[in-house]
Amino acid sequence: MKQDPITINGDGGKISISDFSKIDKRSVVAKIKFISDWFEGGFYFEASVDRINEFERDLGSAVLQEKKRINFINEEGSVDIGINVGDRGNCLVTAVFSKSMIDGCQVRQEFNSDVISLESFWRALRSRLHHPIT
């Protein structure tokens, strides 16, 4: 069954995550995509269920503005998403995609977003995680 992507939208870019599937009880694989006005790229990445759940909890804290800075890095280091939340509900989203932590080849993008888009992303991720992933 095809899944709709969950997306953080912003000025000049967006990040979407789709095609979640469970590898085993501890790991998932998903497709991440970055789209800007000049670049579009994506790939499949693996992460532990614990790491994805931690990201979901951190997103909730950021939406409630209990945390001003959150970060998600998968175990391989190929996906690094940083989100800084400002006092007025504005957000700076930074995404770094690389072949591995050791490899110097990477794509880095930043874009401005807001807590409304962040909350939509968080709710969609939470819903996806709390329903069985096949």
Order of alpha helices (4+ residues) and beta strands (2+ residues): beta-beta-beta-beta-alpha-beta-beta-beta-beta-alpha
